[in-house]
Amino acid sequence: MKNNLSDFQNIYNQHRVLVYNVALNYLQNREDAEEITQDVFIQVHHSMHRFEQHSTLKTWIYRITINKCLDFIKHKNSKKRFFIFGTKSQNETEYLNAGHFEHPGILLVNKEKAAVLYQTINELPENQKTAFVLSKMDGLSNPEIAAVMEISISAVESLLFRGKTALKEKLGLKFKEYRKK
């Protein structure tokens, strides 16, 4: 793919909302999602000449976004470990409020239930969480998820099944505790 500014501007305009929403659903923090969106498009701009069109542009951008989100989470988790051992994270408030994300689309009435749901989604293994977010929050089909995650469709189906089963079990336990309060 040739690397010119008008092509990049078109790609950015077509995919920026998608990238931001994926990052927001995955990271559950607006500032982090904005940062990831910038990072994704910086990488897209620098890597456009290497895009070999083995997949669609949208799939390629999804893959970059998920990888950036996973790297961001790993980096953030390593900072949390340092915090535990005596070195404070750069953003202590964010560390202390992990799992209390408020999605802009959630009504105030459902805020507590949504917080429990997002916290539970974050407890899923990385690959189950990725498949679940792409399927249920971003509305991708199983073949699209398979392309983004670079796995087979049956592997996606398995991840989604295991993720839903784990969510049902964990949410059942959490809502029992929630009702007891």
C-alpha atoms as an extended CHARMM CRD file, in Angstrom:
* protein
*
       181  EXT
         1         1  MET       CA              0.0000000000        0.0000000000        0.0000000000  PROA      1               0.0000000000
         2         2  LYS       CA              1.4380000000        3.3840000000       -0.9090000000  PROA      2               0.0000000000
         3         3  ASN       CA              2.0990000000        5.7750000000        1.9230000000  PROA      3               0.0000000000
         4         4  ASN       CA              0.5980000000        9.1720000000        1.1550000000  PROA      4               0.0000000000
         5         5  LEU       CA             -1.1010000000       11.6390000000        3.4480000000  PROA      5               0.0000000000
         6         6  SER       CA             -4.5490000000       11.6360000000        1.8020000000  PROA      6               0.0000000000
         7         7  ASP       CA             -4.7190000000        7.8130000000        1.9680000000  PROA      7               0.0000000000
         8         8  PHE       CA             -3.7630000000        7.9240000000        5.6250000000  PROA      8               0.0000000000
         9         9  GLN       CA             -6.3000000000       10.6780000000        6.3470000000  PROA      9               0.0000000000
        10        10  ASN       CA             -9.0510000000        8.5640000000        4.7300000000  PROA      10              0.0000000000
        11        11  ILE       CA             -8.0160000000        5.5020000000        6.7480000000  PROA      11              0.0000000000
        12        12  TYR       CA             -7.9960000000        7.5740000000        9.9220000000  PROA      12              0.0000000000
        13        13  ASN       CA            -11.4290000000        9.0740000000        9.2260000000  PROA      13              0.0000000000
        14        14  GLN       CA            -12.9360000000        5.6660000000        8.4200000000  PROA      14              0.0000000000
        15        15  HSD       CA            -11.4760000000        3.7580000000       11.3840000000  PROA      15              0.0000000000
        16        16  ARG       CA            -10.8340000000        6.1790000000       14.2670000000  PROA      16              0.0000000000
        17        17  VAL       CA            -14.2150000000        5.5970000000       15.9580000000  PROA      17              0.0000000000
        18        18  LEU       CA            -13.8230000000        1.8340000000       15.6100000000  PROA      18              0.0000000000
        19        19  VAL       CA            -10.3160000000        1.9110000000       17.1180000000  PROA      19              0.0000000000
        20        20  TYR       CA            -11.3930000000        4.1790000000       19.9720000000  PROA      20              0.0000000000
        21        21  ASN       CA            -14.4180000000        1.9890000000       20.7720000000  PROA      21              0.0000000000
        22        22  VAL       CA            -12.3630000000       -1.2100000000       20.7550000000  PROA      22              0.0000000000
        23        23  ALA       CA             -9.7880000000        0.3910000000       23.0440000000  PROA      23              0.0000000000
        24        24  LEU       CA            -12.5010000000        1.8100000000       25.3080000000  PROA      24              0.0000000000
        25        25  ASN       CA            -14.2720000000       -1.5360000000       25.5640000000  PROA      25              0.0000000000
        26        26  TYR       CA            -10.9920000000       -3.2930000000       26.2360000000  PROA      26              0.0000000000
        27        27  LEU       CA             -9.2850000000       -0.8330000000       28.6010000000  PROA      27              0.0000000000
        28        28  GLN       CA            -12.3740000000        0.7820000000       30.1400000000  PROA      28              0.0000000000
        29        29  ASN       CA            -10.7020000000        4.1430000000       30.5440000000  PROA      29              0.0000000000
        30        30  ARG       CA            -11.2790000000        7.0960000000       28.2010000000  PROA      30              0.0000000000
        31        31  GLU       CA             -7.8010000000        8.5880000000       28.4830000000  PROA      31              0.0000000000
        32        32  ASP       CA             -6.1560000000        5.2180000000       27.8990000000  PROA      32              0.0000000000
        33        33  ALA       CA             -8.4310000000        4.5940000000       24.8960000000  PROA      33              0.0000000000
        34        34  GLU       CA             -7.4620000000        7.9800000000       23.4400000000  PROA      34              0.0000000000
        35        35  GLU       CA             -3.7750000000        7.1950000000       23.9540000000  PROA      35              0.0000000000
        36        36  ILE       CA             -4.1260000000        3.7780000000       22.3210000000  PROA      36              0.0000000000
        37        37  THR       CA             -6.0390000000        5.3190000000       19.4030000000  PROA      37              0.0000000000
        38        38  GLN       CA             -3.1320000000        7.6950000000       18.7950000000  PROA      38              0.0000000000
        39        39  ASP       CA             -0.5960000000        4.8740000000       19.1120000000  PROA      39              0.0000000000
        40        40  VAL       CA             -2.5440000000        2.6820000000       16.6840000000  PROA      40              0.0000000000
        41        41  PHE       CA             -2.6630000000        5.3410000000       14.0020000000  PROA      41              0.0000000000
        42        42  ILE       CA              0.9930000000        6.2080000000       14.4710000000  PROA      42              0.0000000000
        43        43  GLN       CA              1.7950000000        2.5340000000       13.8580000000  PROA      43              0.0000000000
        44        44  VAL       CA             -0.6340000000        2.3560000000       10.9100000000  PROA      44              0.0000000000
        45        45  HSD       CA              1.0080000000        5.4190000000        9.3640000000  PROA      45              0.0000000000
        46        46  HSD       CA              4.5160000000        4.0230000000        9.8260000000  PROA      46              0.0000000000
        47        47  SER       CA              3.5530000000        0.5000000000        8.6980000000  PROA      47              0.0000000000
        48        48  MET       CA              1.2600000000        1.1720000000        5.7360000000  PROA      48              0.0000000000
        49        49  HSD       CA              4.0170000000        0.3220000000        3.2800000000  PROA      49              0.0000000000
        50        50  ARG       CA              4.3080000000       -3.1400000000        4.9150000000  PROA      50              0.0000000000
        51        51  PHE       CA              0.5760000000       -3.9420000000        4.7780000000  PROA      51              0.0000000000
        52        52  GLU       CA              0.4750000000       -6.9500000000        2.4770000000  PROA      52              0.0000000000
        53        53  GLN       CA             -3.3200000000       -7.2400000000        2.1770000000  PROA      53              0.0000000000
        54        54  HSD       CA             -3.4420000000      -10.8520000000        3.4190000000  PROA      54              0.0000000000
        55        55  SER       CA             -6.4320000000       -9.6030000000        5.4100000000  PROA      55              0.0000000000
        56        56  THR       CA             -8.6890000000       -6.5880000000        5.0890000000  PROA      56              0.0000000000
        57        57  LEU       CA             -7.4410000000       -3.2150000000        6.2420000000  PROA      57              0.0000000000
        58        58  LYS       CA            -10.0940000000       -3.2200000000        8.9700000000  PROA      58              0.0000000000
        59        59  THR       CA             -8.8840000000       -6.5910000000       10.2960000000  PROA      59              0.0000000000
        60        60  TRP       CA             -5.2760000000       -5.3840000000       10.2270000000  PROA      60              0.0000000000
        61        61  ILE       CA             -6.2250000000       -2.2620000000       12.2100000000  PROA      61              0.0000000000
        62        62  TYR       CA             -8.2560000000       -4.3470000000       14.6880000000  PROA      62              0.0000000000
        63        63  ARG       CA             -5.2370000000       -6.5910000000       15.2200000000  PROA      63              0.0000000000
        64        64  ILE       CA             -2.9590000000       -3.6070000000       15.8360000000  PROA      64              0.0000000000
        65        65  THR       CA             -5.5180000000       -2.1660000000       18.2710000000  PROA      65              0.0000000000
        66        66  ILE       CA             -5.8880000000       -5.3930000000       20.2690000000  PROA      66              0.0000000000
        67        67  ASN       CA             -2.0990000000       -5.8330000000       20.4050000000  PROA      67              0.0000000000
        68        68  LYS       CA             -1.6390000000       -2.2400000000       21.5980000000  PROA      68              0.0000000000
        69        69  CYS       CA             -4.3240000000       -2.7880000000       24.2730000000  PROA      69              0.0000000000
        70        70  LEU       CA             -2.7010000000       -6.0270000000       25.4530000000  PROA      70              0.0000000000
        71        71  ASP       CA              0.7350000000       -4.3790000000       25.5840000000  PROA      71              0.0000000000
        72        72  PHE       CA             -0.7460000000       -1.4400000000       27.4950000000  PROA      72              0.0000000000
        73        73  ILE       CA             -2.3830000000       -3.7640000000       30.0470000000  PROA      73              0.0000000000
        74        74  LYS       CA              0.8530000000       -5.7480000000       30.5170000000  PROA      74              0.0000000000
        75        75  HSD       CA              2.7850000000       -2.5270000000       31.0250000000  PROA      75              0.0000000000
        76        76  LYS       CA              0.1730000000       -1.2130000000       33.4580000000  PROA      76              0.0000000000
        77        77  ASN       CA              0.1470000000       -4.4990000000       35.4000000000  PROA      77              0.0000000000
        78        78  SER       CA              3.9400000000       -4.3860000000       35.7520000000  PROA      78              0.0000000000
        79        79  LYS       CA              3.5910000000       -0.8900000000       37.2550000000  PROA      79              0.0000000000
        80        80  LYS       CA              1.0100000000       -2.2640000000       39.7190000000  PROA      80              0.0000000000
        81        81  ARG       CA              3.4630000000       -4.9580000000       40.8070000000  PROA      81              0.0000000000
        82        82  PHE       CA              6.0900000000       -2.2820000000       41.4130000000  PROA      82              0.0000000000
        83        83  PHE       CA              3.5000000000       -0.3630000000       43.4450000000  PROA      83              0.0000000000
        84        84  ILE       CA              2.9120000000       -3.4050000000       45.6200000000  PROA      84              0.0000000000
        85        85  PHE       CA              6.6480000000       -3.6290000000       46.2750000000  PROA      85              0.0000000000
        86        86  GLY       CA              6.9250000000        0.0100000000       47.3170000000  PROA      86              0.0000000000
        87        87  THR       CA              7.2130000000        2.0860000000       44.1490000000  PROA      87              0.0000000000
        88        88  LYS       CA              4.0990000000        4.0750000000       43.3370000000  PROA      88              0.0000000000
        89        89  SER       CA              2.5080000000        3.9540000000       39.9180000000  PROA      89              0.0000000000
        90        90  GLN       CA              2.4280000000        7.2230000000       37.9680000000  PROA      90              0.0000000000
        91        91  ASN       CA             -1.3340000000        7.3380000000       38.4850000000  PROA      91              0.0000000000
        92        92  GLU       CA             -2.1770000000        6.0310000000       41.9540000000  PROA      92              0.0000000000
        93        93  THR       CA             -5.8530000000        7.0330000000       41.6380000000  PROA      93              0.0000000000
        94        94  GLU       CA             -6.2210000000        4.8710000000       38.5510000000  PROA      94              0.0000000000
        95        95  TYR       CA             -4.5940000000        1.9340000000       40.3480000000  PROA      95              0.0000000000
        96        96  LEU       CA             -6.9070000000        2.2910000000       43.3240000000  PROA      96              0.0000000000
        97        97  ASN       CA             -9.9940000000        2.5840000000       41.1120000000  PROA      97              0.0000000000
        98        98  ALA       CA             -9.2760000000       -0.3300000000       38.7650000000  PROA      98              0.0000000000
        99        99  GLY       CA            -12.4990000000       -2.1860000000       37.9900000000  PROA      99              0.0000000000
       100       100  HSD       CA            -14.6660000000        0.9080000000       38.5510000000  PROA      100             0.0000000000
       101       101  PHE       CA            -14.9560000000        1.9310000000       34.9150000000  PROA      101             0.0000000000
       102       102  GLU       CA            -18.0670000000        3.8270000000       33.8820000000  PROA      102             0.0000000000
       103       103  HSD       CA            -18.9080000000        3.2390000000       30.2280000000  PROA      103             0.0000000000
       104       104  PRO       CA            -20.5210000000        6.3350000000       28.6910000000  PROA      104             0.0000000000
       105       105  GLY       CA            -23.3860000000        4.2440000000       27.2770000000  PROA      105             0.0000000000
       106       106  ILE       CA            -24.4910000000        2.8200000000       30.6320000000  PROA      106             0.0000000000
       107       107  LEU       CA            -27.4460000000        4.4630000000       32.3960000000  PROA      107             0.0000000000
       108       108  LEU       CA            -26.9650000000        5.6930000000       35.9250000000  PROA      108             0.0000000000
       109       109  VAL       CA            -29.4920000000        3.1700000000       37.2410000000  PROA      109             0.0000000000
       110       110  ASN       CA            -27.3560000000        0.2650000000       36.0740000000  PROA      110             0.0000000000
       111       111  LYS       CA            -24.0080000000        1.7520000000       37.1280000000  PROA      111             0.0000000000
       112       112  GLU       CA            -23.2710000000       -0.7100000000       39.9570000000  PROA      112             0.0000000000
       113       113  LYS       CA            -24.2980000000       -3.7570000000       37.9110000000  PROA      113             0.0000000000
       114       114  ALA       CA            -22.2380000000       -2.5280000000       34.9570000000  PROA      114             0.0000000000
       115       115  ALA       CA            -19.2010000000       -2.0850000000       37.2160000000  PROA      115             0.0000000000
       116       116  VAL       CA            -19.5590000000       -5.7060000000       38.3820000000  PROA      116             0.0000000000
       117       117  LEU       CA            -19.9380000000       -6.8770000000       34.7680000000  PROA      117             0.0000000000
       118       118  TYR       CA            -16.8410000000       -5.0050000000       33.5370000000  PROA      118             0.0000000000
       119       119  GLN       CA            -14.8260000000       -6.1630000000       36.5380000000  PROA      119             0.0000000000
       120       120  THR       CA            -15.8400000000       -9.7560000000       35.7770000000  PROA      120             0.0000000000
       121       121  ILE       CA            -15.0030000000       -9.4340000000       32.0720000000  PROA      121             0.0000000000
       122       122  ASN       CA            -11.5490000000       -8.1970000000       33.1280000000  PROA      122             0.0000000000
       123       123  GLU       CA            -11.0680000000      -11.4000000000       35.1500000000  PROA      123             0.0000000000
       124       124  LEU       CA            -11.3790000000      -13.5990000000       32.0460000000  PROA      124             0.0000000000
       125       125  PRO       CA             -8.1910000000      -15.0080000000       30.5400000000  PROA      125             0.0000000000
       126       126  GLU       CA             -6.7320000000      -12.6460000000       27.9360000000  PROA      126             0.0000000000
       127       127  ASN       CA             -7.8220000000      -14.6200000000       24.8500000000  PROA      127             0.0000000000
       128       128  GLN       CA            -11.3690000000      -15.1820000000       26.1730000000  PROA      128             0.0000000000
       129       129  LYS       CA            -11.6780000000      -11.4930000000       27.0250000000  PROA      129             0.0000000000
       130       130  THR       CA            -10.4900000000      -10.4970000000       23.5470000000  PROA      130             0.0000000000
       131       131  ALA       CA            -12.9530000000      -12.8220000000       21.8100000000  PROA      131             0.0000000000
       132       132  PHE       CA            -15.7950000000      -11.7040000000       24.1080000000  PROA      132             0.0000000000
       133       133  VAL       CA            -15.1050000000       -7.9750000000       23.6430000000  PROA      133             0.0000000000
       134       134  LEU       CA            -14.8400000000       -8.3210000000       19.8690000000  PROA      134             0.0000000000
       135       135  SER       CA            -18.0280000000      -10.4040000000       19.6980000000  PROA      135             0.0000000000
       136       136  LYS       CA            -20.3700000000       -8.8960000000       22.2490000000  PROA      136             0.0000000000
       137       137  MET       CA            -19.1810000000       -5.3110000000       22.4910000000  PROA      137             0.0000000000
       138       138  ASP       CA            -17.9020000000       -4.6550000000       18.9750000000  PROA      138             0.0000000000
       139       139  GLY       CA            -20.3400000000       -6.9560000000       17.1710000000  PROA      139             0.0000000000
       140       140  LEU       CA            -17.7900000000       -8.8200000000       15.0550000000  PROA      140             0.0000000000
       141       141  SER       CA            -18.7080000000      -12.1640000000       13.5380000000  PROA      141             0.0000000000
       142       142  ASN       CA            -16.7650000000      -15.3090000000       14.4260000000  PROA      142             0.0000000000
       143       143  PRO       CA            -14.8830000000      -15.2870000000       11.0800000000  PROA      143             0.0000000000
       144       144  GLU       CA            -13.9050000000      -11.6330000000       11.6660000000  PROA      144             0.0000000000
       145       145  ILE       CA            -12.7390000000      -12.4270000000       15.2000000000  PROA      145             0.0000000000
       146       146  ALA       CA            -10.7460000000      -15.3920000000       13.8690000000  PROA      146             0.0000000000
       147       147  ALA       CA             -9.0040000000      -13.1030000000       11.3830000000  PROA      147             0.0000000000
       148       148  VAL       CA             -8.2230000000      -10.4480000000       14.0170000000  PROA      148             0.0000000000
       149       149  MET       CA             -6.9420000000      -12.9710000000       16.5670000000  PROA      149             0.0000000000
       150       150  GLU       CA             -5.2660000000      -15.1130000000       13.8820000000  PROA      150             0.0000000000
       151       151  ILE       CA             -6.9430000000      -18.3070000000       15.0870000000  PROA      151             0.0000000000
       152       152  SER       CA             -9.4940000000      -20.7170000000       13.6070000000  PROA      152             0.0000000000
       153       153  ILE       CA            -13.2400000000      -20.0960000000       13.7360000000  PROA      153             0.0000000000
       154       154  SER       CA            -13.6820000000      -23.1840000000       15.9130000000  PROA      154             0.0000000000
       155       155  ALA       CA            -11.1020000000      -21.7600000000       18.3440000000  PROA      155             0.0000000000
       156       156  VAL       CA            -13.1380000000      -18.5260000000       18.4810000000  PROA      156             0.0000000000
       157       157  GLU       CA            -16.2970000000      -20.5220000000       19.1660000000  PROA      157             0.0000000000
       158       158  SER       CA            -14.5240000000      -22.3920000000       21.9430000000  PROA      158             0.0000000000
       159       159  LEU       CA            -13.1680000000      -19.1770000000       23.4960000000  PROA      159             0.0000000000
       160       160  LEU       CA            -16.6010000000      -17.5760000000       23.3960000000  PROA      160             0.0000000000
       161       161  PHE       CA            -18.2620000000      -20.6360000000       24.9120000000  PROA      161             0.0000000000
       162       162  ARG       CA            -15.6980000000      -20.8820000000       27.7180000000  PROA      162             0.0000000000
       163       163  GLY       CA            -15.8200000000      -17.1150000000       28.2810000000  PROA      163             0.0000000000
       164       164  LYS       CA            -19.6320000000      -17.0560000000       28.5200000000  PROA      164             0.0000000000
       165       165  THR       CA            -19.6070000000      -20.0610000000       30.8520000000  PROA      165             0.0000000000
       166       166  ALA       CA            -17.0100000000      -18.4510000000       33.1080000000  PROA      166             0.0000000000
       167       167  LEU       CA            -18.8890000000      -15.1410000000       33.0840000000  PROA      167             0.0000000000
       168       168  LYS       CA            -22.1810000000      -16.8150000000       34.0300000000  PROA      168             0.0000000000
       169       169  GLU       CA            -20.5120000000      -18.6440000000       36.8960000000  PROA      169             0.0000000000
       170       170  LYS       CA            -18.5780000000      -15.6270000000       38.1910000000  PROA      170             0.0000000000
       171       171  LEU       CA            -21.5020000000      -13.2370000000       37.7860000000  PROA      171             0.0000000000
       172       172  GLY       CA            -23.8120000000      -15.6530000000       39.5890000000  PROA      172             0.0000000000
       173       173  LEU       CA            -21.4660000000      -15.6540000000       42.5630000000  PROA      173             0.0000000000
       174       174  LYS       CA            -20.9290000000      -11.8920000000       42.4830000000  PROA      174             0.0000000000
       175       175  PHE       CA            -24.6050000000      -11.0570000000       42.2660000000  PROA      175             0.0000000000
       176       176  LYS       CA            -25.3370000000      -13.3580000000       45.2090000000  PROA      176             0.0000000000
       177       177  GLU       CA            -22.8040000000      -11.3160000000       47.1880000000  PROA      177             0.0000000000
       178       178  TYR       CA            -24.2330000000       -8.0900000000       45.7030000000  PROA      178             0.0000000000
       179       179  ARG       CA            -27.7730000000       -9.0100000000       46.8490000000  PROA      179             0.0000000000
       180       180  LYS       CA            -26.5600000000       -9.7710000000       50.3780000000  PROA      180             0.0000000000
       181       181  LYS       CA            -25.2830000000       -6.2010000000       50.8400000000  PROA      181             0.0000000000
